[in-house]
Amino acid sequence: MELLPGDRENLAIQTRGGPEKHEVTGWVLISPLSKEDAGEYECHASNAKGEATASAKIHVVESLHEVAPTKGREC
């Protein structure tokens, strides 16, 4: 069964105008984050000009030691 944003107490969807005129910016807040929140999240948008889809993956770690440093940065 797929859950909707309103079905989860730790998930909030936010939107606001901008950054450009006639644009809307949206984001998801997951708080508190837990291992159960790991996975792929998708955003679907549509209007008279067309449709767009984007996705992102969340990997939850217990500590920063589980994250590999990126080139040029040290943890």
C-alpha positions as CSV (number, residue, x, y, z in Angstrom):
1,M,0.0,0.0,0.0
2,E,1.3,3.5,-0.9
3,L,1.0,6.1,1.7
4,L,0.1,9.7,1.0
5,P,1.9,12.6,2.7
6,G,-1.0,13.2,5.1
7,D,-0.8,9.6,6.3
8,R,2.6,10.2,8.0
9,E,2.9,12.3,11.2
10,N,6.6,13.0,10.5
11,L,6.2,14.3,6.9
12,A,5.2,17.8,5.8
13,I,4.9,19.2,2.3
14,Q,5.7,22.9,2.0
15,T,5.3,25.3,-1.0
16,R,6.0,29.0,-1.6
17,G,6.1,31.3,-4.5
18,G,9.3,31.9,-6.4
19,P,12.1,32.1,-7.1
20,E,10.9,33.6,-10.4
21,K,7.5,35.2,-11.1
22,H,4.8,32.6,-11.8
23,E,6.9,29.8,-10.2
24,V,6.3,27.8,-7.1
25,T,9.0,26.1,-5.0
26,G,8.1,23.0,-3.0
27,W,10.0,20.8,-0.5
28,V,9.4,17.9,1.9
29,L,10.4,18.0,5.5
30,I,10.8,14.6,7.3
31,S,11.3,15.1,11.1
32,P,12.3,13.1,12.9
33,L,14.1,11.0,10.3
34,S,14.3,7.3,11.0
35,K,15.5,4.2,9.1
36,E,11.9,3.6,8.0
37,D,12.1,6.8,6.0
38,A,14.8,5.5,3.7
39,G,13.9,5.0,0.1
40,E,13.1,6.8,-3.1
41,Y,10.8,9.8,-3.2
42,E,9.2,11.2,-6.3
43,C,7.8,14.6,-7.1
44,H,5.2,15.0,-9.9
45,A,4.1,18.4,-11.2
46,S,1.9,19.4,-14.1
47,N,0.3,22.5,-15.5
48,A,-1.0,23.8,-18.9
49,K,2.6,23.8,-20.3
50,G,3.4,20.2,-19.5
51,E,4.6,17.8,-16.8
52,A,7.8,17.2,-14.9
53,T,9.0,14.5,-12.6
54,A,12.0,14.4,-10.2
55,S,13.2,11.8,-7.7
56,A,15.6,11.5,-4.9
57,K,16.9,8.7,-2.7
58,I,17.3,8.9,1.1
59,H,19.8,6.6,2.8
60,V,19.7,6.9,6.6
61,V,22.9,6.3,8.6
62,E,23.4,5.9,12.3
63,S,26.6,8.1,12.4
64,L,28.8,10.3,10.2
65,H,31.4,7.4,10.2
66,E,29.0,5.5,7.8
67,V,29.3,8.3,5.2
68,A,32.3,8.2,2.8
69,P,34.1,11.5,2.5
70,T,33.8,13.2,-0.9
71,K,36.8,14.4,-2.8
72,G,38.2,17.6,-1.2
73,R,36.3,17.2,2.0
74,E,37.2,15.5,5.3
75,C,34.8,14.3,7.9
